[in-house]
Amino acid sequence: MIRVLVVDDEEPMRRLLKKELTRKGFFVEVAGDGAAALELLRENSFDVILLDIVMPGMNGISVMKKMKADPASPAIVVLTGKATVETAVEAMKNGACDYLTKPYKLDELIIVIHRAYDFGTLSIKNRLLQQELIRKESPFEFVSKSRQLKDIFALIRKIAPTDSPVFIQGESGTGKELIANTIWHYSRRNSIPLIAVNCATLSENLIESEIFGHEKGAFTNAYQTKHGIVEVADKGTLFLDEIAEMPMGLQAKLLRFLDSGEFRRVGGNKNLNVDVRVIAATNKDLTALIGEGRFREDLFYRLNVINIHIPPLRERAEDIPVLAGYFLSRYSRKLSKAVSDFGPEVMSLLSAYQWPGNVRELENVVERAVILCDSDTIGIEDISVPPQNKAGEKGSKPSLEEMEKEHILGVLRQTGGNQSKASQLLGIDRKTLYLKLKKYGLGDYVKK
C-alpha cells in the first residue's frame, strides 16, 4: 500500500483528498501546514507527499528545502492553484518530481502518485545499489560430478521458487555463496540482484547499521541517513554469510524482522517494512553455539526451514578433476595463456591432497599453477601444496589443522610475509587470516 502525506492549508481539500485517496486504496495522512508536515515525517514513513506551495507560515518551498537534506525523503508532488513558471522551476530545483495545477481530476492525480512512487523507488534503489557489491559473474555455474552435489542441485531446483528461508552449512571454501547464488538464480526474485553481507567482517558496532541502516545523528559521524542492506534487498534476496558471528542483541532484531518484515534504522523510531527472502550460511556448528548460549535457538529454527549441508571436498574426491579442469579453463582464458592440460602426476597429487581450504583452495592452487606454467601442460613443479601431504609420502597423515598451518606458512613465505597478498591467495579476508595466525601461535607474522 502506497503511503501518502497530503499537506494543504485548505481543510476541505485535505478532507476530500483523504476520503477519495483512501477509497482508491492508499494510506493517507494529512497536515495543515509545513511544520505539522515535518513533524509527521519525523515520526512516520511515507512514499509520496502531495505538497501545496502557498501556505501561511512555512510554505511548500521551505518544507522542500528542509526535506532536501534527508536522502530518505519521499517523492514530492507539488499541488497549487497559483502556478507560475518561476514556482514550478523552483519546486523542481528543490526536489519535486512532478507538478499539478488546481483544479485537477482525481484520475490524473492517481496516475501522478503512482508515477512519483515509481520514481522514488527507482531513485532509492539506484542510490543504494551503488553502495553494494552485486553479482557480476554468472551465479549458476554448478560444476560437479559427485552424487552429493547433484542431490543438492536437485533440492535447489525444488526450493528456489519458494520464499522460505534457507540455511546453508559447510566448511570454509566449500561454496556456500555459490549455493546461495544458485538458489537466487532459480528463484522468482532474480530480477533484483542478490545482496550479500559477511557478518564476520563487520564490527559489532557497525553490523546493525549495515543491515538495518541508521538515521542522521544516530551516532558520531552519522552525518546523513543511511539505508540498510535490507532496503537494498527489498523484493529480492538477502544473503547473510557467517551468521554465527552476529551479536546476540542483533539476533533478536533479526528474528523480529524475519517474522514480520519490519525493522527500524539505528536511532530511528519509524517502523519500516520490506519484503526480503533470507538465505543464511555458516561454517560453525550452531547447535553447539546454542548450547553455549552464543546463538538464539528460536532464530536458528526460524532460519533452518530448509537446510543444505555441503560436504567438504575431501569427501567428494570425484569432484576434484572436474573442478580442476574448470578452473584451468577459466584462468587460462583470464590470463591469456594457452594452458590446456595437467601432467600425469598432477591429478594424482591433487586427488591425494586433503584440501583443508576446500574448493577455494583448489581454485587458488590452479590459478597459481597457470601463472607459473611455461608450457601448455601444468607439471608437478607448478603445483604448490603442503609437502607433507604430497602423493606417495610415507608416514602418518597430518591433521587438518597441521596441514592448514603449513599451507598458510607456505603462502606467507611466498608473499614475503605480506598478509594482504597472502589472504587474497588463500581466499580469506584479513581478519580471518589474523585469527588463524593467532590460533597457530605464529606471533611473528601477526606483528607484521
LUMTORKE-970151 format. One record per residue (C-alpha): x, y, z negated. Coordinates in steps of 0.25 Angstrom, whole numbers, padded with zeros to 4 digits, always signed. Layout:
BEGIN
XYZ
...
***
This chain:
BEGIN
+0000+0000+0000
+0006+0014+0004
+0007+0023-0008
+0003+0037-0004
+0004+0050-0012
-0005+0062-0008
+0000+0076-0012
-0010+0087-0009
-0015+0099-0018
-0029+0097-0012
-0037+0088-0021
-0048+0084-0011
-0037+0080-0001
-0030+0071-0012
-0043+0065-0015
-0046+0062-0001
-0033+0056+0003
-0032+0047-0009
-0046+0042-0006
-0044+0039+0009
-0030+0034+0008
-0033+0025-0004
-0045+0020+0005
-0035+0017+0016
-0026+0008+0007
-0016+0018+0002
-0012+0020-0013
-0013+0035-0015
-0009+0045-0026
-0012+0060-0025
-0005+0072-0030
-0010+0087-0030
+0004+0094-0030
+0019+0091-0027
+0022+0090-0042
+0012+0079-0044
+0017+0072-0032
+0031+0072-0036
+0027+0066-0050
+0019+0055-0043
+0031+0052-0034
+0040+0050-0047
+0030+0040-0053
+0025+0033-0041
+0030+0027-0027
+0023+0032-0014
+0025+0028+0000
+0019+0041+0007
+0016+0055+0002
+0005+0064+0008
+0010+0078+0005
+0003+0091+0006
+0013+0102+0009
+0005+0115+0004
+0003+0113-0011
+0003+0122-0023
+0016+0121-0032
+0025+0111-0026
+0022+0110-0011
+0024+0098-0002
+0037+0102+0004
+0042+0104-0011
+0037+0090-0014
+0045+0084-0002
+0058+0091-0006
+0057+0085-0020
+0054+0071-0014
+0065+0072-0003
+0076+0069-0014
+0070+0055-0016
+0073+0045-0005
+0062+0036-0011
+0051+0047-0008
+0039+0042+0000
+0035+0047+0014
+0029+0060+0015
+0017+0065+0024
+0014+0079+0023
+0000+0084+0024
-0004+0098+0025
-0015+0107+0030
-0005+0119+0033
+0004+0113+0043
+0015+0121+0049
+0027+0117+0057
+0036+0122+0046
+0029+0114+0035
+0030+0101+0044
+0045+0103+0047
+0048+0106+0032
+0040+0094+0028
+0047+0085+0037
+0061+0090+0033
+0057+0087+0019
+0054+0072+0021
+0039+0072+0027
+0038+0060+0037
+0024+0065+0042
+0015+0077+0043
-0001+0078+0043
-0009+0091+0044
-0022+0092+0037
-0033+0088+0041
-0029+0074+0045
-0036+0062+0048
-0035+0050+0038
-0031+0040+0048
-0020+0049+0053
-0015+0051+0038
-0015+0036+0036
-0006+0034+0049
+0003+0045+0043
+0004+0038+0030
+0008+0024+0036
+0018+0031+0045
+0024+0038+0033
+0024+0025+0025
+0032+0018+0036
+0041+0030+0038
+0044+0030+0023
+0046+0015+0022
+0056+0015+0034
+0063+0027+0029
+0066+0020+0015
+0069+0007+0022
+0079+0013+0031
+0086+0021+0020
+0087+0009+0011
+0091-0001+0021
+0103+0008+0024
+0108+0005+0009
+0106-0010+0010
+0114-0021+0018
+0105-0028+0027
+0106-0041+0034
+0116-0039+0046
+0118-0053+0051
+0109-0064+0055
+0103-0069+0042
+0099-0083+0046
+0112-0090+0052
+0109-0102+0043
+0121-0111+0046
+0120-0125+0040
+0121-0140+0043
+0118-0145+0029
+0105-0151+0024
+0105-0141+0012
+0105-0129+0020
+0095-0134+0031
+0085-0137+0020
+0088-0122+0014
+0085-0117+0028
+0072-0125+0029
+0068-0119+0016
+0071-0105+0020
+0062-0106+0032
+0051-0110+0023
+0052-0099+0013
+0057-0088+0021
+0043-0083+0026
+0038-0082+0011
+0041-0071+0001
+0045-0079-0010
+0058-0076-0018
+0069-0085-0015
+0081-0089-0024
+0094-0094-0018
+0105-0101-0026
+0119-0105-0021
+0133-0103-0024
+0140-0090-0019
+0142-0091-0004
+0132-0101-0001
+0124-0092+0008
+0113-0087-0001
+0112-0074+0006
+0111-0081+0019
+0099-0089+0014
+0092-0076+0010
+0095-0070+0023
+0089-0083+0030
+0076-0082+0021
+0075-0067+0025
+0076-0070+0040
+0065-0080+0040
+0056-0072+0031
+0045-0063+0035
+0053-0051+0029
+0065-0052+0039
+0061-0039+0046
+0067-0032+0033
+0082-0034+0030
+0085-0044+0019
+0090-0035+0007
+0101-0041-0002
+0108-0037-0015
+0118-0045-0022
+0115-0043-0037
+0129-0047-0041
+0136-0035-0034
+0128-0024-0042
+0130-0020-0056
+0119-0021-0066
+0116-0006-0066
+0115-0006-0051
+0107-0018-0047
+0094-0013-0051
+0095+0000-0044
+0100-0008-0031
+0088-0017-0032
+0077-0008-0036
+0083+0006-0033
+0083+0018-0042
+0077+0031-0044
+0085+0044-0043
+0091+0047-0056
+0089+0033-0062
+0103+0033-0066
+0117+0040-0064
+0120+0042-0049
+0105+0039-0045
+0104+0051-0036
+0093+0047-0028
+0082+0036-0027
+0088+0022-0022
+0079+0012-0017
+0082-0003-0021
+0084-0015-0012
+0070-0020-0016
+0065-0008-0008
+0074-0010+0003
+0069-0025+0004
+0054-0021+0004
+0046-0030+0013
+0059-0038+0014
+0068-0048+0007
+0078-0045-0005
+0090-0054-0008
+0095-0053-0022
+0109-0061-0022
+0116-0065-0035
+0102-0063-0042
+0109-0069-0055
+0117-0057-0056
+0105-0048-0058
+0104-0042-0072
+0093-0047-0081
+0086-0033-0083
+0085-0032-0067
+0080-0047-0067
+0067-0043-0074
+0064-0031-0064
+0067-0041-0052
+0057-0051-0058
+0046-0040-0058
+0050-0036-0044
+0049-0050-0039
+0035-0051-0046
+0029-0038-0041
+0038-0032-0031
+0038-0019-0040
+0051-0012-0045
+0056+0001-0050
+0068+0008-0046
+0078+0011-0057
+0074+0024-0064
+0060+0023-0057
+0046+0022-0063
+0039+0019-0050
+0035+0004-0047
+0039+0001-0033
+0035-0011-0025
+0041-0019-0013
+0039-0032-0006
+0052-0040-0006
+0056-0054-0005
+0067-0058-0015
+0078-0068-0012
+0088-0070-0023
+0101-0078-0024
+0112-0082-0034
+0124-0092-0035
+0121-0093-0050
+0112-0103-0058
+0100-0095-0062
+0095-0105-0071
+0108-0105-0079
+0107-0090-0080
+0093-0090-0085
+0097-0100-0096
+0108-0089-0100
+0098-0078-0100
+0104-0071-0088
+0093-0073-0078
+0078-0072-0079
+0071-0085-0078
+0058-0078-0073
+0066-0071-0062
+0072-0084-0058
+0059-0091-0056
+0054-0079-0048
+0066-0079-0039
+0066-0094-0038
+0053-0096-0030
+0061-0102-0018
+0075-0108-0022
+0086-0110-0012
+0099-0117-0017
+0111-0116-0007
+0121-0127-0009
+0136-0124-0009
+0144-0126+0004
+0151-0138-0003
+0138-0145-0004
+0135-0144+0011
+0148-0147+0018
+0141-0149+0031
+0139-0134+0032
+0154-0131+0031
+0157-0134+0046
+0145-0127+0052
+0147-0115+0043
+0162-0114+0046
+0158-0115+0061
+0148-0104+0059
+0158-0094+0052
+0169-0098+0062
+0160-0093+0074
+0155-0081+0066
+0169-0076+0063
+0175-0079+0076
+0165-0070+0083
+0166-0059+0072
+0181-0059+0072
+0182-0061+0087
+0191-0073+0086
+0190-0086+0095
+0190-0096+0083
+0180-0107+0087
+0184-0119+0078
+0190-0125+0066
+0202-0134+0066
+0200-0149+0062
+0205-0147+0048
+0198-0135+0045
+0184-0141+0044
+0189-0152+0034
+0195-0141+0025
+0182-0132+0025
+0174-0145+0022
+0183-0149+0011
+0183-0135+0004
+0172-0133-0007
+0168-0119-0003
+0166-0112-0017
+0162-0100-0009
+0153-0108+0000
+0149-0102+0014
+0154-0089+0011
+0168-0094+0008
+0167-0103+0021
+0164-0091+0029
+0176-0083+0023
+0185-0095+0026
+0181-0096+0040
+0181-0081+0043
+0196-0080+0037
+0199-0092+0046
+0194-0086+0059
+0202-0073+0055
+0215-0081+0053
+0213-0091+0065
+0223-0089+0077
+0216-0099+0086
+0203-0104+0090
+0203-0114+0079
+0203-0112+0064
+0214-0120+0057
+0217-0125+0043
+0227-0113+0041
+0215-0103+0044
+0207-0109+0032
+0208-0103+0018
+0202-0111+0007
+0208-0114-0007
+0219-0124-0004
+0215-0134-0016
+0203-0138-0008
+0208-0140+0006
+0205-0153+0013
+0214-0165+0009
+0219-0159-0004
+0221-0169-0015
+0217-0168-0029
+0204-0164-0036
+0196-0153-0031
+0196-0140-0038
+0183-0134-0044
+0175-0124-0036
+0180-0113-0046
+0194-0116-0043
+0192-0116-0028
+0185-0103-0029
+0196-0097-0037
+0207-0102-0028
+0199-0097-0016
+0197-0083-0022
+0212-0082-0025
+0216-0086-0011
+0207-0075-0005
+0213-0065-0015
+0227-0069-0011
+0223-0068+0004
+0218-0054+0001
+0229-0050-0007
+0220-0048-0020
+0210-0039-0013
+0197-0042-0020
+0188-0035-0009
+0194-0043+0002
+0194-0056-0006
+0179-0054-0010
+0176-0052+0005
+0183-0065+0009
+0177-0072-0002
+0163-0067+0002
+0160-0062-0012
+0159-0048-0018
+0170-0041-0026
+0162-0043-0039
+0161-0058-0037
+0176-0059-0034
+0179-0051-0046
+0171-0060-0055
+0177-0073-0049
+0191-0067-0051
+0188-0065-0066
+0182-0078-0067
+0194-0085-0062
+0203-0077-0070
+0210-0070-0058
+0213-0057-0066
+0224-0052-0057
+0214-0051-0045
+0203-0045-0054
+0212-0033-0057
+0215-0031-0042
***
